[in-house]
Amino acid sequence: MKQPDRAASASKKPNFLMRLLALVLTGVLVLGAVALVVFREQLNVDALRRWLHYRSIRTGQTGQTEPFTHGGGDSLDIACLSDGYLFSSTAGAHYYAFSGEELESHITHTEKPVLSVSDRFGVTYNAGGDSLYLFGGGQQPRVYSPESGGILSARVNNNGWMAVTALQSHYRGAVTVLDEDQKPVMQLNYSSAFVTDAVLSPGGDTVAVVTLTQTEGAFQTTLHLHRTDRAEPFATVTLDGFVVLDMDFDSKGIWLLGESSLITLSAKGTDRCDYAFDPGYLKGYALDGDGFAVFLLGRYRAGAASHAVTVDHDGAVLGQLPLTRQVLSMSARGRYVALLDGHDLNIYTRDMSLYNTLDDTRSARHVALCEDGGSLLANSQEAWLYIPS
């Protein structure tokens, strides 16, 4: 009689145990990932992200770094990118490392400075000017000048692609889409409508263009959606007399801000939702939150804001907060909202639950949130980082 192969039996047993161990380990990792998503608020994952990101930066007892001197200038606007800080003002543009060391600058007098950013890139230009400057992404600043000048709008996505709206000879406006190397991907020229703004989708495959026409004394706004590999729009959305003050295009779709309401659309231009500010008046806003926008609203046309509200892409209110002090500066990034007044910096989550408070703001007048909840603060001469504990 043939004897059983004991060596083969012994080898099968460890193989079975290894497969079982791998299965258990995979299950633990999956459950851990689910737990991080479900219990993110309680686990405070961003505190770990901040520790990893800023561990080489020294802070005082209040969580603030030593201030550094910035370029100054009027109409100051600041932003926190993934690898540094970008400042824009009438004195030009300055880019700093998280340590406060100046990395790059473009010093020039700018009458109407504009700063537009994504998480990784920022673009600065003079409204109506002939050149723009792109910072971030670990690269040297890049300069782009439309052939006919007259920049009306410039927006950049996280891949470094830009949608530049500018005046164009023999046309009422033009939109140029540029790739990460600033090579033109497409150009859209409009002869029968004025182009007011344009923004790219996160992946750069779609560009949303806003145009304005006048018929019998009435203005009509239209949103055109184009694939960046063809000129004809795949969708056209009529917005009637709605005037677009600002817009954004994120993973949720398109955000269109008006004076009295917010309109959101899917990436295909369908599934429209509206959120009306009435009876409130718009006093301030930020469209940069992760899947939400925040608005400062007031009861009267004149005067300060009376409350803050966050709204998701479906037009649903996520949270509201009464305001007892005048807000000097606000910012939204990631899952956070920052409101700076003359006394405190208060950081909230997207449902307007208080996350953190800084009492000593060193007379800051500007705030810009980072993705992980860190906050860049600045006054007219100095800036510094606040890292919540």
N, C-alpha and C positions, 0 to 999 in steps of 0.2 A: 504493500500500500504506500502511495506517495505521501510523504510527510508535508505538512503545511509549511509554506515559506515564511518563517518567522521574521526574517529580515525585511521582507516586503510589508508584513503587517506592522512592524515597528515604524517603518518609514511613513505609512499612511496615517498613523495616529498623530505624529507631529504636524503633518501637513493639514490635517483637519483642525488641529488646535490653532495653527497659524491663521487659517481662514476664519475661524470663529473669532479670534482676537481682532483680526482686521475688520470684521463686520461690527463688532462691539465698538471699536475705536471710531469707525465711520459714523455710527449712530450717535456717539457722544459728541463728535464734532458738529454734526447736523443739529442736534438739540442745543448745543452751545450757541451756534449761529442764530437759531430761531430765538433763543432766550435773549441774545444781545439786541435783536430787533424789537421784540415784544417789550422787554424791560429796560429799554435804553434810557428812559427818563430816570428810573430808579438807580440804575447802575452807574450813571454819569460817565459814560464811555468817553465823552469829550474831555473830561478832566485828565484821563490817561493820554489822550491825543495831545493835549496841551503840554503835558509833562515830557512826552517824547519829542515834541516839536521845539519847545523852548528851553529844554533842560540846560543848555549852555548859556542862557541869558540870565543875568543876575537881577533880582528884584528886591525891593525893600519889604518891610513888614506889611504894607498895604497891597502888595502884589504889583507895584508899579516899577518900571525900569527908570534909570536915570534919563532925564530929558536930553535930546539932541537938538541942535539948531537947524531949522529948515530954511528954505529959500524965501519964505514970506510972500508978500504981495496981497493985493485985494482980490475979492471973489475967490477965496481959497476953497479948494475942494480936495479931499483926501480919500485914499482907497487902500485897503489891505489886500494884496495879491498873495498867491501861494508861496512866493519867494521874496517878498519885500513890500515896501510901501511906495505908493505913487502920489505925488503932490502936483496939483495944477493951480495956477493963479495968473494974475496979470503980469507976474515976473517970470513966467515960463513954467517948465516942468522939471521936477527933480525926482529921482528914483533912489531909494535907500534900502539897505539890507536891514534885517530885523535888529541888528546891533546898533543901528543908527548911522552906520557908515554910508556916505553918499557913493553910489555906484555909477550913476549916469545923470546928466542934466542937459537941458536945452534952455538956455537963458535968453529970453527975448521978451520985448514988451508985447503983451497980448491984450487987446481991448475987450474981447468977449470970449474968455477961456471956457472950454468945454472938456469934461473928462467923462469917458465912457469905459466901463471895465467888464470883464468876465472874471472868473476865479483865477485864471492864469495870466491874463494879458490886460493891458490898459492902453487906451489911445487918447491922446490929447491934441487939440487943435483950436484955432481961432475961428469962431462962427463967421462964415463968409470969407475965410482966408484961403490960401492956395496950397497949404502943406499940412500934413498931420504926422504925428510921431507915435510909433508903436513901441511899448515897453513890455518887458516880462518874458516868461517862457525860457529863462536862462540864456537869452540871446542879447546881442548888442541892439540898441535902439535902431529902428528902421524908419526911414522917411519916405512918405509917398506924396506926390503932387499930381492931382488931376490935370489933364491937359488944359482945360479951360478955367481951372480954379473955382472959387466960389463954393467951398464945402458947406453944405447945409447940415449934414449928419454923417457920423462915422461910428460904426458899431463892430465889435470884435467878439468872436466866440472862443471857446476854450481850446480850439485847434489852431488859433491864430489867423483864421479866415476873417475877412472884413467885408462889410457892405458899406460902401461910400456913396452917399447921395450928394450930388453937386450940380451946379449950373452947367449947361452944355450949349454951345453955339447951335443956333437953328432949332433948338428944342426947348421945351418948358421944364426940362429936368432930366437927369440920367442917374442910373444906379449902376455902379461897377462892383462886381464881386471879385475879390482877390484871395488867392490861396495863401498858405503860410509863408511862401517865398515872395509874396506881393506880386505874383504874376496874375494878370487878368484871367478869370475863368469865364466870365460873361459880362456883357454890358447891355442894359435895357434903356432905350431912349424913348421918351414920351413927348409927343407933339401936341396932343389934344388935352392934356391934363398936367397940372402942376404936381411935381413929386415932392412930398414933404418929409418922408422918412422911409427907412428900410432896415430890416434886421434879418439875420441868418438863423436857421435852426441850429441846435447844438451840434449836429453831425455835418452841417454845411451842405446838405442835399436840397434844401428849400430856402428860398428867400421870400420874405413877405414885404410887399411894397405898398405904401399908402399914397394915394393921389387925391387931388382936390380939383373939382370942376365947378363952374358956375353956369346955371341955366335960368334965364328969366329972373335974375337977381337972387336966386337961391343957391347956396353952396351944397355940394354933395360930395361926400367922402367915400372912396372905394378902396377896398383891400384886394390886392392882386397877389396870388400865390404862384410862384414859378419854381420848377425844378431847375437846379443850377446847370443842367446840361441841355436846356432848351429854352427858347425865348418866349414861346406862347404860354400863357398862364394855364394851369390845370384847374384853377378855381378863382372865381371873382365874387366878392362879398360886398353888397351895397350897404353902406352904413348911414345913408340919408344925410342929415345935418350934423351928425356926430363929428366933432373936431378932435383928432388924436393929439393929445399933449405929449404922450410918451408911450413906448411900447417895449415888449420883451417877448422872447421866444425861448421857452425852456422845454424840458421833457414832458410837461403837461400839455403844452400847446402855446397859443398866442395870447398875449395880454395887451389890451388896448385901453389906455387911460384917457378919459375925457374930463371936462370941467365938473360935471355933475354925476358921472357914473363910470363904472368899469365894465368893459365887455371882454369876455374870454371866448376863444374858439379852439377847436381841436386843430392839430397840425394840418388837417385836410380842409380846414375852413368850415367845418360843420359843427354840430353840437354847441350852439351858441348859448351862453349864460350871461345874465346882466345883474349887476349890483348897483343900485342907485344910492347916491349919497343923501338925497332928499329925505328929511328937511335940513340936513347938515350942509356945510360949505367946506370944500377941500382946502386945507391949510398946509398940508405936507404929505409926502408919500414915499414909499420905497417898494420897488417891484422885485428886489433881489433875493427874497426869501426862498427857501427850498419848498416850492409848491404853494406858496402863499404870498400875499401882498399886505402891506400895512398902510393905513391911512390915518392922518390927523384931521379930525373934523370939528367944525365950530358951529354953534347955533346961529351965529349972525355973520353976515358978509364981512364986516369989520371986526377986529379983535382977534384974540388968541384962540387956539384949539381948546375944545372942552372935553374931548375924549379921543381915544385911540381905538382902532378896530382892525382886526386881521381877518382876511377873507381868502378862501381857497379858490381853486380854479373852477369849481362848480358854482361860485357865487355864494357859498355858505359862510356865515360868520363863524370863525373859530374862537374868537375871544374879544372882549371889550374891556376898556379901562377908563375910568374917569380921570381927568387931569386937573390938578389943583395948582400947577406951576406952569410957566411958559416953557415950552420945549425949544432949546437953542439949536439942537442938532439931533438927527435920528439916523438909524441905519438898520438894515436887515440883511442877514447872510446866514446860510445854513438853516438851522431851526431856531434862530434867535432874533430878537428885536432889541435894539438899544435906544434908550431915550435919555438925552443929556439935558439937564436944566441948570440953573445957576447954583444949585446946591449939591445935587447927586447925579451919579450915573446909574441908571437902573437897567438891568438886562432881564428880558422876559423870554419865555419860550413862545412858540407860535400860537398858543391859546391864551397868551397874555398872563400866564402864571409867573410870578416873580422868581427869577433864577438866581440873581446876585445883585448886590448893591455896593457901590463905591461912594463913600462919604466925602473923601478928600480928593476932589478932581483937579486941584492946582489951577483953578480958574480956566479950565479948558472950555473952548467954544465950538469944537468940532469933534465928532466921533465917527469911526468907521470900523465895523465889525469884521473879524476874520471868520473863516468857515467854522473853526472849532470854538468860537465864543470869546477868543481874545479880542481886546478892543484897542484900537489906535486912537489916542487922544492928542489934541493939538490946540494951541492958542496962536496968536499972530506971529510968534517968533520961535516957539519950541514945540516939540512933539515927543511922545513917549508911549510905551505899550503897557496896558493893564492886563494881567493874566489872572482871571478868577481862580480862587482856590477850590 
